[in-house]
Amino acid sequence: MSDSTLESVRGALIAALQGIVLVALAPLLNGLIRKVKARLQRRIGPPLLQHYRDVAKLFRKESIRPSPASWIFDAAPIVSFATASVAAALTPAICALPATGQGDVVTVIYLLALGRFFVILAGLDAASSFGGLGSSRDAAVSVFAEPVAMLSLAVVAAALRTTTDVSGISLASTDAAVASGTSLGLLAPWRLLAALAFFIVVLAECARVPFDNPATHLELTMVHEAMLLEYSGPSLALVTLASLAKQLVLLSIVASGFFPVGVATSLQPAALLVAGAVFVAKLAGLAVLIAIVESAIAKVRFLRVPDYLGVAFGIALLAYVAREAF
């Protein structure tokens, strides 16, 4: 077997293993956000593993589908979960290795967009007034959010003179810090601004406060939940897992793309253990940050959502200007 074939096999195994790990950790991350948020509000909150119990319960129940629904309604949960899983496999969260085929951020973003597109279609396909409302709102949010995400990542890629590959961005950031003899380059103003713009997009894409409230079912305010009202049983479990995996993938890009501290550049067991511990610590910090934001800021009216994402776009442009200045 040639070296190129071995490299391809190794990359596929790394991607598959990482995808499984990230999808398995996704409910735990959201449980941590809910727990921290409850503590900040002086409540006990649900157990950390509550999402695992909810998903397991849904898989044991029967799926009920609306009579007007077509094959799109049945296919949307499968497509959504599959695209989120592949996106998790392609995101080099713990180990960044060149030439493994991992990490092209354009592929990751638009894989997630494909899953979202099918869920939007399913909300319309169910012929529910609330489903149509949620689908139209979610499509409007994506129109404003995705360009900001791509611009933020393009700023980092352009600054490091690398590609849109997250592995390349991580390796270039690490090499730059080593060359300068310090890690302060990872806290450069342009990088912080680009990360802030992308973090705002994460809140919008994952239906978090102030753009949406994942805990509400009030028909006048819900966006993501409105598209899922007609789902039940295993179909609802798959859609729920897909949304949680999407959240973890986007936060992994923040942790490993913008701040690649501790990312392993080899397959040595010690390096992988350290990288795993650092990655978990960064995810925990991001979870606490989301909980603080949701506890300090109220949900805004939907008509104000473009204003917030417009501010994020301005921050991303400011990051580009700061990159040229520094």
PALUMTOR-788202 format. One record per residue: residue in one letter; z, x, y of N, C-alpha, C in turn. Coordinates in steps of 0.1 Angstrom, whole numbers, padded with zeros to 4 digits, always signed. Layout:
AZXYZXYZXY ...
//
This chain:
M+0000+0008-0012+0000+0000+0000+0000+0009+0012 S-0009+0006+0022-0010+0014+0034+0001+0012+0043 D+0002+0022+0053+0013+0021+0063+0012+0009+0071 S+0000+0005+0075-0002-0007+0084+0002-0020+0076 T-0001-0020+0063+0003-0032+0056+0018-0033+0054 L+0025-0021+0052+0039-0021+0051+0045-0025+0064 E+0039-0021+0075+0044-0024+0089+0043-0040+0091 S+0032-0045+0086+0030-0060+0088+0040-0067+0080 V+0042-0063+0067+0052-0070+0058+0066-0069+0064 R+0069-0057+0069+0083-0055+0075+0084-0064+0087 G+0074-0065+0096+0075-0074+0107+0076-0088+0104 A+0069-0093+0093+0070-0107+0089+0084-0110+0083 L+0090-0100+0076+0103-0102+0070+0113-0103+0082 I+0112-0094+0091+0121-0094+0103+0120-0107+0110 A+0108-0112+0113+0106-0124+0120+0112-0136+0112 A+0109-0137+0099+0114-0148+0091+0130-0148+0091 L+0136-0137+0089+0150-0136+0088+0156-0140+0102 Q+0151-0134+0112+0156-0138+0125+0155-0152+0129 G+0143-0158+0125+0141-0173+0127+0152-0181+0120 I+0155-0178+0108+0165-0185+0100+0178-0184+0107 V+0182-0171+0111+0195-0169+0117+0196-0177+0130 L+0186-0177+0139+0187-0183+0152+0188-0198+0150 V+0180-0204+0141+0180-0219+0139+0194-0223+0133 A+0200-0214+0125+0213-0217+0119+0224-0216+0130 L+0222-0207+0140+0232-0206+0150+0231-0216+0161 A+0219-0223+0162+0217-0231+0174+0227-0242+0175 P+0231-0250+0165+0242-0260+0167+0255-0254+0171 L+0258-0242+0166+0271-0236+0170+0271-0232+0185 L+0260-0228+0190+0259-0224+0205+0262-0237+0213 N+0255-0248+0209+0257-0260+0217+0272-0265+0216 G+0277-0263+0204+0291-0267+0202+0301-0259+0211 L+0297-0246+0213+0305-0238+0222+0304-0243+0236 I+0292-0246+0240+0290-0252+0254+0299-0264+0256 R+0298-0273+0246+0306-0286+0247+0321-0283+0247 K+0325-0273+0239+0340-0270+0238+0345-0264+0252 V+0337-0254+0257+0341-0248+0270+0341-0258+0281 K+0331-0267+0281+0330-0277+0292+0342-0286+0291 A+0346-0290+0279+0357-0299+0277+0370-0292+0282 R+0372-0279+0279+0384-0272+0283+0385-0271+0298 L+0373-0269+0304+0373-0268+0319+0377-0282+0325 Q+0374-0292+0318+0378-0306+0323+0391-0311+0317 R+0399-0301+0311+0412-0304+0306+0411-0315+0295 R+0401-0314+0287+0400-0322+0275+0400-0313+0262 I+0403-0319+0251+0402-0311+0238+0388-0308+0234 G+0380-0318+0235+0366-0317+0231+0363-0317+0216 P+0351-0319+0212+0347-0319+0198+0349-0306+0192 P+0350-0305+0178+0351-0292+0171+0338-0284+0173 L+0339-0271+0172+0328-0263+0173+0317-0266+0163 L+0321-0270+0151+0311-0273+0141+0307-0288+0140 Q+0309-0295+0150+0306-0310+0150+0291-0312+0148 H+0283-0304+0155+0269-0306+0154+0264-0305+0139 Y+0269-0295+0132+0266-0294+0118+0269-0306+0110 R+0281-0312+0112+0285-0324+0105+0276-0336+0109 D+0272-0337+0122+0263-0348+0126+0249-0347+0120 V+0244-0335+0119+0231-0333+0113+0231-0336+0098 A+0242-0331+0092+0243-0334+0077+0244-0349+0075 K+0251-0356+0083+0252-0370+0082+0239-0377+0084 L+0231-0373+0093+0218-0379+0096+0209-0377+0084 F+0209-0365+0078+0200-0363+0067+0204-0372+0055 R+0216-0377+0054+0219-0386+0043+0216-0401+0046 K+0212-0403+0058+0209-0417+0062+0194-0421+0060 E+0191-0433+0062+0177-0438+0060+0170-0438+0074 S+0158-0434+0074+0149-0434+0086+0143-0448+0088 I+0145-0453+0099+0139-0466+0103+0129-0464+0114 R+0117-0469+0112+0107-0467+0122+0102-0480+0128 P+0098-0480+0141+0093-0492+0147+0080-0496+0142 S+0077-0509+0141+0065-0513+0135+0052-0509+0143 P+0052-0508+0156+0040-0504+0163+0037-0489+0162 A+0046-0481+0156+0044-0467+0156+0033-0463+0146 S+0026-0452+0150+0016-0446+0141+0020-0433+0135 W+0011-0425+0129+0014-0413+0123+0020-0403+0133 I+0018-0404+0146+0023-0395+0155+0038-0396+0156 F+0044-0408+0154+0058-0410+0154+0065-0402+0143 D+0058-0402+0131+0063-0396+0119+0061-0381+0120 A+0050-0376+0126+0047-0362+0126+0055-0354+0137 A+0059-0361+0148+0065-0354+0159+0078-0347+0155 P+0087-0352+0147+0099-0344+0143+0096-0332+0136 I+0086-0333+0127+0082-0321+0119+0075-0310+0127 V+0066-0315+0136+0059-0305+0145+0069-0299+0155 S+0079-0307+0160+0088-0302+0169+0097-0291+0163 F+0102-0294+0151+0111-0285+0144+0103-0272+0139 A+0091-0274+0135+0083-0263+0130+0080-0253+0142 T+0076-0259+0153+0072-0250+0165+0085-0243+0170 A+0096-0250+0170+0109-0243+0175+0113-0232+0165 S+0111-0234+0152+0114-0224+0142+0105-0212+0143 V+0092-0214+0145+0083-0203+0147+0086-0195+0160 A+0089-0203+0170+0093-0196+0183+0105-0188+0181 A+0115-0193+0173+0127-0185+0171+0124-0172+0163 A+0114-0173+0154+0110-0161+0146+0103-0151+0154 L+0096-0156+0165+0088-0146+0173+0096-0140+0184 T+0108-0145+0187+0116-0140+0198+0125-0128+0193 P+0123-0116+0197+0131-0105+0192+0144-0105+0199 A+0154-0112+0193+0167-0114+0200+0176-0102+0197 I+0176-0097+0185+0185-0086+0181+0178-0073+0179 C+0166-0073+0173+0159-0060+0171+0145-0061+0177 A+0142-0051+0185+0129-0050+0192+0122-0038+0187 L+0112-0041+0178+0104-0031+0172+0089-0032+0176 P+0083-0021+0180+0069-0022+0184+0060-0025+0172 A+0048-0031+0174+0038-0033+0164+0043-0042+0152 T+0052-0051+0155+0056-0060+0144+0050-0074+0146 G+0043-0076+0157+0037-0089+0159+0047-0099+0165 Q+0059-0095+0168+0068-0104+0174+0068-0104+0189 G+0072-0114+0195+0076-0114+0209+0067-0117+0220 D+0055-0121+0218+0046-0125+0229+0052-0138+0235 V+0056-0137+0248+0063-0148+0254+0054-0159+0257 V+0041-0157+0259+0032-0168+0262+0031-0176+0249 T+0030-0170+0238+0030-0177+0225+0043-0185+0223 V+0054-0179+0226+0067-0186+0224+0068-0198+0234 I+0065-0197+0246+0066-0208+0256+0057-0219+0252 Y+0045-0216+0248+0035-0227+0245+0037-0233+0231 L+0043-0226+0222+0048-0232+0210+0058-0243+0213 L+0068-0239+0221+0078-0249+0225+0071-0261+0233 A+0061-0258+0241+0054-0269+0248+0046-0278+0238 L+0041-0272+0227+0034-0281+0217+0044-0290+0211 G+0056-0286+0207+0066-0295+0202+0070-0305+0212 R+0071-0301+0224+0075-0311+0234+0064-0322+0236 F+0051-0317+0235+0040-0326+0237+0040-0337+0226 F+0043-0334+0214+0044-0343+0203+0055-0353+0205 V+0067-0348+0210+0078-0357+0212+0075-0367+0223 I+0068-0362+0233+0064-0371+0244+0055-0382+0239 L+0045-0378+0231+0036-0388+0225+0044-0398+0216 A+0054-0393+0209+0062-0402+0200+0069-0412+0208 G+0075-0408+0220+0082-0417+0228+0073-0428+0233 L+0060-0425+0236+0050-0435+0240+0046-0443+0228 D+0045-0437+0216+0039-0443+0204+0048-0454+0199 A+0061-0453+0202+0071-0463+0197+0070-0476+0205 A+0062-0477+0215+0060-0489+0223+0074-0494+0229 S+0083-0485+0232+0095-0489+0238+0095-0486+0253 S+0100-0495+0261+0100-0492+0276+0108-0480+0279 F+0120-0478+0273+0128-0466+0275+0121-0453+0271 G+0114-0454+0259+0107-0442+0254+0096-0438+0264 G+0088-0448+0269+0078-0445+0279+0084-0439+0292 L+0095-0444+0296+0102-0439+0308+0106-0424+0306 G+0112-0421+0294+0116-0408+0291+0105-0398+0290 S+0094-0403+0284+0082-0394+0282+0076-0391+0295 S+0074-0400+0304+0068-0397+0317+0077-0388+0325 R+0090-0390+0324+0099-0381+0332+0098-0366+0326 D+0098-0365+0313+0099-0352+0306+0086-0345+0309 A+0074-0352+0309+0062-0346+0312+0062-0341+0327 A+0067-0348+0336+0068-0344+0350+0076-0332+0351 V+0088-0331+0344+0096-0319+0345+0089-0307+0340 S+0081-0308+0329+0074-0297+0323+0064-0291+0332 V+0057-0300+0340+0047-0295+0349+0053-0286+0360 F+0065-0288+0364+0071-0279+0374+0078-0267+0367 A+0083-0269+0355+0092-0259+0349+0084-0247+0343 E+0073-0250+0336+0066-0240+0328+0060-0229+0337 P+0054-0233+0349+0049-0222+0358+0060-0213+0363 V+0072-0218+0365+0083-0209+0370+0087-0200+0359 A+0087-0205+0346+0091-0196+0335+0081-0185+0333 M+0068-0188+0334+0058-0178+0332+0058-0168+0344 L+0060-0172+0356+0061-0163+0368+0073-0154+0367 S+0084-0159+0363+0096-0151+0361+0094-0139+0351 L+0088-0143+0340+0086-0133+0330+0075-0123+0334 A+0065-0128+0341+0054-0120+0346+0059-0109+0356 V+0069-0113+0364+0075-0103+0373+0081-0092+0366 V+0089-0095+0355+0095-0084+0347+0085-0075+0340 A+0075-0082+0334+0064-0074+0327+0056-0065+0337 A+0053-0071+0349+0046-0063+0359+0055-0051+0364 A+0068-0053+0366+0076-0043+0371+0077-0031+0361 L+0077-0034+0348+0078-0024+0338+0064-0019+0333 R+0053-0025+0339+0040-0021+0336+0038-0022+0320 T+0042-0033+0315+0040-0036+0301+0034-0049+0299 T+0033-0054+0287+0026-0067+0284+0037-0078+0284 T+0032-0090+0280+0041-0101+0280+0049-0101+0267 D+0048-0091+0259+0056-0090+0247+0071-0087+0250 V+0079-0096+0245+0094-0094+0248+0099-0081+0242 S+0094-0077+0230+0098-0064+0225+0094-0053+0234 G+0082-0053+0239+0078-0043+0249+0086-0043+0261 I+0090-0055+0266+0098-0056+0278+0112-0050+0275 S+0117-0053+0264+0131-0048+0260+0130-0033+0259 L+0120-0028+0252+0119-0013+0250+0117-0006+0263 A+0108-0012+0272+0105-0005+0284+0118-0005+0293 S+0125-0016+0293+0138-0017+0301+0148-0006+0296 T+0149-0005+0283+0158+0005+0277+0154+0019+0281 D+0141+0022+0279+0136+0035+0282+0138+0039+0297 A+0136+0029+0306+0138+0032+0320+0152+0035+0323 A+0161+0028+0317+0176+0030+0319+0180+0044+0314 V+0174+0048+0302+0177+0061+0296+0171+0072+0305 A+0159+0070+0310+0153+0080+0318+0160+0082+0331 S+0166+0072+0337+0173+0073+0349+0188+0077+0347 G+0192+0078+0334+0206+0082+0331+0216+0071+0334 T+0212+0059+0337+0222+0048+0340+0216+0035+0336 S+0225+0025+0335+0221+0012+0331+0220+0003+0343 L+0222+0008+0355+0221+0000+0367+0208-0006+0370 G+0197+0000+0364+0184-0006+0366+0183-0019+0360 L+0191-0023+0350+0191-0036+0344+0197-0046+0353 L+0204-0042+0364+0210-0051+0374+0203-0050+0387 A+0190-0046+0387+0182-0045+0399+0181-0059+0406 P+0180-0059+0419+0179-0073+0425+0167-0081+0420 W+0156-0075+0418+0144-0083+0414+0146-0089+0400 R+0153-0081+0392+0156-0086+0378+0166-0097+0378 L+0176-0096+0386+0186-0107+0387+0180-0120+0393 L+0171-0118+0403+0164-0130+0408+0155-0137+0398 A+0147-0129+0391+0138-0134+0381+0146-0141+0370 A+0158-0135+0366+0166-0141+0356+0172-0154+0361 L+0176-0155+0373+0181-0167+0379+0171-0178+0379 A+0159-0175+0383+0148-0185+0382+0146-0190+0368 F+0146-0181+0359+0143-0185+0345+0155-0193+0339 F+0167-0190+0344+0179-0197+0339+0178-0212+0344 I+0174-0214+0357+0172-0227+0362+0162-0235+0353 V+0151-0228+0349+0141-0234+0340+0148-0238+0327 V+0156-0230+0322+0163-0233+0309+0171-0246+0310 L+0178-0247+0321+0186-0260+0323+0177-0272+0323 A+0165-0270+0330+0155-0281+0330+0149-0284+0317 E+0145-0273+0310+0138-0275+0297+0147-0280+0286 C+0160-0277+0287+0169-0281+0277+0177-0294+0280 A+0173-0301+0291+0179-0314+0295+0194-0312+0298 R+0197-0302+0306+0211-0299+0309+0213-0304+0324 V+0225-0306+0328+0229-0309+0341+0225-0297+0350 P+0219-0299+0362+0218-0311+0370+0206-0319+0367 F+0197-0315+0358+0184-0322+0356+0185-0334+0347 D+0194-0333+0337+0196-0344+0328+0210-0342+0323 N+0215-0353+0316+0229-0352+0310+0227-0355+0295 P+0229-0345+0287+0227-0347+0273+0237-0356+0266 A+0248-0360+0273+0258-0368+0267+0257-0383+0271 T+0247-0386+0279+0246-0400+0284+0235-0407+0277 H+0237-0421+0276+0226-0430+0271+0224-0441+0282 L+0227-0438+0294+0224-0448+0305+0209-0448+0308 E+0203-0459+0306+0189-0460+0306+0183-0456+0319 L+0190-0457+0330+0184-0454+0343+0184-0439+0346 T+0191-0431+0338+0192-0417+0341+0187-0408+0330 M+0187-0412+0318+0184-0403+0307+0169-0399+0306 V+0166-0387+0302+0152-0383+0301+0149-0379+0286 H+0155-0369+0281+0152-0364+0267+0157-0375+0257 E+0169-0380+0259+0175-0390+0250+0167-0402+0249 A+0160-0406+0260+0152-0418+0260+0140-0418+0250 M+0135-0406+0248+0124-0404+0238+0128-0405+0224 L+0141-0404+0221+0147-0403+0208+0154-0416+0203 L+0154-0426+0212+0161-0438+0209+0156-0445+0196 E+0144-0444+0193+0138-0451+0181+0139-0443+0168 Y+0144-0431+0169+0145-0422+0157+0159-0424+0151 S+0159-0422+0138+0172-0423+0130+0170-0415+0117 G+0181-0412+0111+0181-0405+0098+0176-0391+0099 P+0169-0386+0089+0163-0373+0088+0154-0369+0100 S+0146-0379+0105+0138-0377+0116+0146-0373+0129 L+0156-0380+0131+0165-0377+0143+0172-0364+0141 A+0175-0360+0128+0182-0347+0126+0172-0336+0129 L+0159-0338+0125+0149-0327+0128+0147-0325+0143 V+0146-0337+0150+0144-0336+0164+0156-0329+0171 T+0168-0333+0167+0180-0327+0172+0181-0312+0170 L+0178-0308+0158+0178-0294+0154+0167-0286+0163 A+0156-0293+0165+0145-0286+0172+0149-0284+0187 S+0156-0294+0193+0160-0292+0207+0171-0282+0208 L+0180-0281+0198+0190-0271+0198+0184-0257+0196 A+0174-0256+0187+0168-0243+0185+0160-0238+0197 K+0154-0248+0204+0147-0245+0216+0156-0239+0227 Q+0168-0245+0228+0178-0240+0238+0182-0226+0234 L+0184-0223+0222+0188-0209+0218+0177-0199+0220 V+0164-0203+0217+0153-0194+0219+0152-0190+0234 L+0153-0200+0243+0152-0197+0257+0163-0189+0262 L+0175-0191+0257+0187-0183+0261+0185-0169+0255 S+0179-0168+0244+0176-0155+0238+0167-0146+0246 I+0157-0153+0252+0148-0146+0261+0155-0141+0273 V+0165-0149+0278+0173-0144+0290+0181-0132+0285 A+0187-0133+0273+0196-0122+0269+0188-0109+0265 S+0177-0110+0258+0170-0099+0253+0158-0095+0262 G+0153-0104+0270+0141-0101+0278+0145-0096+0292 F+0154-0102+0298+0159-0098+0311+0170-0088+0311 F+0179-0089+0301+0190-0080+0300+0191-0074+0286 P+0182-0065+0282+0181-0060+0268+0192-0050+0265 V+0204-0052+0269+0214-0042+0266+0218-0044+0252 G+0219-0033+0244+0223-0034+0230+0213-0038+0220 V+0200-0041+0225+0190-0045+0215+0187-0033+0206 A+0186-0035+0193+0184-0024+0184+0169-0020+0184 T+0166-0008+0183+0152-0003+0183+0149+0004+0169 S+0158+0002+0160+0156+0007+0146+0162-0003+0136 L+0160-0001+0124+0165-0009+0113+0178-0003+0107 Q+0184+0006+0113+0196+0012+0108+0207+0002+0108 P+0215+0000+0097+0225-0010+0096+0235-0010+0108 A+0239+0002+0112+0249+0003+0123+0243-0002+0136 A+0230+0002+0138+0224-0003+0151+0222-0018+0150 L+0219-0024+0139+0217-0038+0138+0231-0046+0140 L+0242-0040+0134+0255-0046+0136+0259-0046+0150 V+0257-0035+0157+0261-0034+0171+0252-0044+0179 A+0239-0044+0176+0230-0053+0184+0234-0068+0181 G+0237-0071+0169+0241-0085+0166+0254-0089+0174 A+0264-0080+0174+0276-0083+0182+0273-0084+0196 V+0265-0075+0202+0262-0076+0216+0254-0089+0219 F+0245-0093+0210+0237-0105+0212+0246-0117+0212 V+0255-0118+0203+0265-0129+0202+0273-0130+0215 A+0278-0118+0220+0286-0118+0232+0278-0123+0244 K+0265-0119+0245+0257-0123+0256+0254-0138+0255 L+0252-0144+0243+0250-0158+0242+0263-0166+0245 A+0274-0160+0241+0287-0167+0245+0289-0167+0260 G+0285-0156+0267+0286-0156+0282+0277-0166+0288 L+0265-0167+0283+0255-0177+0288+0260-0191+0286 A+0267-0194+0274+0272-0207+0271+0283-0210+0281 V+0292-0201+0284+0303-0203+0294+0297-0206+0307 L+0286-0199+0311+0280-0201+0324+0274-0215+0325 I+0267-0219+0314+0262-0233+0314+0273-0243+0315 A+0284-0241+0308+0295-0250+0309+0301-0251+0323 I+0302-0239+0330+0307-0239+0344+0298-0247+0353 V+0284-0244+0351+0275-0251+0360+0276-0266+0358 E+0277-0271+0345+0277-0285+0343+0290-0291+0347 S+0301-0283+0348+0313-0289+0353+0314-0289+0368 A+0307-0280+0375+0308-0279+0389+0297-0287+0397 I+0286-0290+0390+0275-0297+0397+0272-0311+0390 A+0270-0321+0398+0267-0334+0393+0252-0335+0390 K+0248-0344+0382+0234-0347+0379+0227-0352+0392 V+0216-0347+0395+0209-0352+0406+0199-0363+0403 R+0195-0370+0413+0185-0381+0411+0172-0374+0406 F+0164-0382+0398+0152-0376+0393+0142-0372+0403 L+0142-0379+0414+0133-0376+0425+0136-0362+0432 R+0148-0357+0429+0152-0344+0435+0149-0333+0426 V+0145-0336+0413+0142-0325+0403+0131-0315+0408 P+0120-0320+0414+0110-0311+0419+0115-0301+0430 D+0125-0306+0438+0131-0298+0448+0138-0286+0441 Y+0146-0288+0431+0153-0278+0424+0144-0268+0418 L+0134-0273+0411+0124-0264+0405+0115-0257+0415 G+0113-0263+0427+0106-0256+0437+0115-0244+0443 V+0128-0246+0443+0137-0235+0447+0136-0224+0437 A+0135-0228+0424+0134-0218+0413+0121-0210+0415 F+0110-0217+0418+0097-0210+0420+0098-0200+0432 G+0105-0205+0443+0107-0196+0454+0115-0184+0450 I+0125-0185+0442+0133-0174+0438+0125-0164+0430 A+0116-0170+0421+0107-0161+0413+0098-0153+0422 L+0092-0160+0433+0084-0152+0442+0092-0142+0450 L+0104-0145+0453+0113-0135+0460+0116-0123+0451 A+0117-0126+0438+0119-0115+0428+0107-0106+0428 Y+0095-0112+0430+0083-0103+0430+0083-0095+0443 V+0087-0100+0454+0088-0093+0467+0098-0082+0466 A+0110-0085+0460+0120-0075+0458+0116-0064+0449 R+0108-0067+0439+0103-0057+0430+0094-0047+0437 E+0086-0052+0447+0077-0043+0455+0086-0035+0464 A+0097-0041+0469+0105-0034+0479+0114-0023+0472 F+0118-0026+0460+0127-0016+0453+0120-0009+0442 
//
